[in-house]
Amino acid sequence: MSEAVRTENPHIVRLEGVCGGEPVIDGLRVAVRHVVTLHLDGESIPDIVGALGISEAQVIHALSYFFDHRDEIAALIVQEDQAHAGFTRP
């Protein structure tokens, strides 16, 4: 199994084979982009905690990572949006 690559933000790592190697909450398959998407949709920190089952500290560190790496996370969000746009409901 690959070793987690720590980032400058506590709780945020990269792990080959987990969410395509994008930054995630350490020990979970919750990507930083998941936290950021909820935040950008207007969700509060307590709502994000409840929705994703993570701690307030994990939310804060994910958002901190985003603020330091906006272009990277924005590109991941666009990729996800484009992937979802390819699906249509019956």
Wavefront OBJ file of the C-alpha trace (Angstrom):
o trace
v 0.000 0.000 0.000
v 1.225 3.499 -0.788
v 2.326 5.814 1.959
v 0.368 8.993 2.617
v 2.091 12.150 1.435
v 1.526 14.843 4.022
v 0.703 18.385 2.967
v 1.415 21.623 4.807
v -2.109 21.412 6.259
v -2.770 19.092 9.200
v -5.410 16.449 8.392
v -4.802 16.753 4.602
v -2.824 14.090 2.717
v -2.427 12.618 -0.742
v -2.513 8.866 -1.196
v -2.030 7.145 -4.516
v -5.159 5.184 -5.360
v -7.454 7.211 -3.097
v -9.644 9.724 -4.943
v -7.186 9.736 -7.829
v -4.365 11.010 -5.620
v -6.086 14.330 -4.931
v -5.882 15.863 -1.443
v -8.127 14.114 1.083
v -8.853 14.139 4.801
v -6.253 11.858 6.428
v -7.654 8.368 6.964
v -10.833 9.021 4.969
v -11.978 9.064 1.370
v -13.319 12.600 1.753
v -11.636 14.860 -0.782
v -10.888 18.503 -0.092
v -13.071 19.310 -3.117
v -16.060 17.694 -1.371
v -15.673 20.057 1.591
v -15.084 23.048 -0.679
v -18.087 22.289 -2.875
v -20.371 22.293 0.164
v -18.752 25.491 1.442
v -19.178 27.236 -1.920
v -22.817 26.112 -1.957
v -23.293 28.112 1.251
v -23.201 25.293 3.798
v -22.001 26.213 7.281
v -19.148 24.425 9.007
v -21.544 22.546 11.324
v -23.602 21.484 8.289
v -20.468 20.237 6.500
v -19.444 18.341 9.646
v -22.847 16.645 9.728
v -23.023 15.944 6.006
v -19.562 14.402 5.717
v -19.097 12.953 9.193
v -15.841 14.800 9.833
v -14.660 17.162 12.569
v -14.687 20.954 12.536
v -10.875 20.892 12.524
v -10.885 18.702 9.408
v -13.260 21.136 7.677
v -11.084 24.117 8.613
v -7.914 22.420 7.363
v -9.593 21.382 4.108
v -10.727 24.974 3.558
v -7.259 26.247 4.460
v -5.769 23.904 1.856
v -8.260 25.267 -0.673
v -7.380 28.884 0.100
v -3.691 28.077 -0.484
v -4.368 25.984 -3.631
v -7.438 27.554 -5.253
v -6.482 26.775 -8.854
v -5.838 23.097 -8.133
v -9.106 22.537 -6.252
v -11.128 24.648 -8.691
v -9.814 22.482 -11.549
v -10.813 19.300 -9.665
v -14.310 20.704 -9.102
v -14.634 21.539 -12.813
v -13.518 18.004 -13.723
v -16.127 16.531 -11.398
v -18.839 18.817 -12.790
v -17.938 17.844 -16.351
v -18.003 14.150 -15.453
v -21.458 14.520 -13.915
v -22.703 16.544 -16.904
v -22.173 13.481 -19.081
v -24.873 11.601 -17.179
v -28.548 12.134 -17.875
v -31.467 10.936 -15.840
v -33.947 8.625 -17.547
l 1 2 3 4 5 6 7 8 9 10 11 12 13 14 15 16 17 18 19 20 21 22 23 24 25 26 27 28 29 30 31 32 33 34 35 36 37 38 39 40 41 42 43 44 45 46 47 48 49 50 51 52 53 54 55 56 57 58 59 60 61 62 63 64 65 66 67 68 69 70 71 72 73 74 75 76 77 78 79 80 81 82 83 84 85 86 87 88 89 90
